[in-house]
Amino acid sequence: MLVFGMAASSFAAGFAVIEQSVSGLGNAFAGAAASAEDPTTIFYNPAGMTRLKGQQATAGMHVIFPQSDFKDDGSSAVSPLLGGGALTGGDGGNGGEAVVVPNAYYSINFDNGWVAGLGINSPYGLVTDWGDGWQGRYHALRSDVLTVNINPSVAYKVNDHFSVGVGVSAQYVDAELSQAIDFGSIAYATSGFNSALSGLPQNRDGKVTLEADDWAYGFNLGALIEVDENTRFGIAYRSEISYTAEGDADYVVPNVISGDPLLDGGIKAAFSDVAAKADLDLPATASASVYHRFNDQWAVMADATWTQWSSFDELRVKFADGRADAVTTENWNDSWRYSAGLTYSPSEALDLRFGLAYDETPIPDNYRTPRIPGDNRFWVATGLGYTWTSFKLDVGYAHLFVDNARSNRQAGVDPLNGEDFFKGTLSGEYESSVDIASVQLTYLF
């Protein structure tokens, strides 16, 4: 049966979107749980809101430009009985597609130790499109995943040195995932390898598209320790969020082939449109950050973030008519992200930012799919912030150097779990990179 998979914005380490702050981007998000420069701290550490005065509103936009090219290295059909040899088709061109990631935040300090805030952002998301007719079409065509996270938060300043914060998340996911189906191989195999149908494998493609959505809920919390006015530490945690996304699986089946009753009979019935649902667990994360200002001009910051990607062990699609589940085995590992940053402030109005980061991939080579082709990433980031009257403008840019990602996704990699043999083995290498350009405006009132 057909297997679906998830995908990632900008070929991330996993499919999380860390781009939730333009001021943070300039430092490669180093010190994100400790910097607390503006209301974007609601996402990274709600306790940081206690450092914000009065009312502040922030709106930002990140434009992400991913590039990913596939180079084949021996991709093959499922067996010699089904034609053997290479998977046919092209290289798919650039599988990446530019996406816009907006976010908005608001905070209000009640001047009695309590602060409240609201964040609206997209912590997971992607658009990838490899195009019809490429070699990996049976594994993935288009992947379009959107999340919207509504995150009200409160924080309390216990004393001059310690603050705590907590938030809840109402999170919406909407997904469209498609891939080709090798009906020619299915017809040939189910005919008992009738020699009259031996020319069908990879020559009678169909398609399936899954569209599903759901709301789910989680929480985040954090603490901020201010040693003095120049040094602070932050820790933060975001909970796992579990979805049961419901929608429909829509199939396109090729026309009847002369002399082949299977495509007009049992196969068409087995691949009729049907309601479907899938369970999806988005991982918990934990961060530890430090921020230190040496003087009025120089500040440094660092961060380490752990993501519990081991919770993403499979994506299982269940169908309303009782047909066999469609399963994509993931078997991901937990991963870490490390970053360090530097800010130079030549005046009270201007901040110049620099940052480096390293993202570990959670994806084993044997389980990598074209929906999530990324590997380890090295960030180089820069940005600036300029304040005038009640406004602050932030801009940022980052380039991500992505390690070449090996893929050796075997046909039916986990057959006992319901994996699909008819997709063939996709073997090759992805060459990827990412550019991010961002702008943000904050208003203090």
PyMOL commands that set and color helices and strands:
alter all, ss='L'
color gray80, all
select helices_A, chain A and resi 9-11+22-25+41-44+46-51+80-82+183-190+195-197+261-264+266-270+309-311+365-367+415-417+421-423
alter helices_A, ss='H'
color red, helices_A
select strands_A, chain A and resi 55-72+99-109+114-121+125-129+142-159+162-182+205-228+231-238+241-252+274-282+285-293+298-307+314-319+326-329+335-344+350-359+377-388+391-402+405-409+426-444
alter strands_A, ss='S'
color yellow, strands_A
deselect
rebuild
show_as cartoon
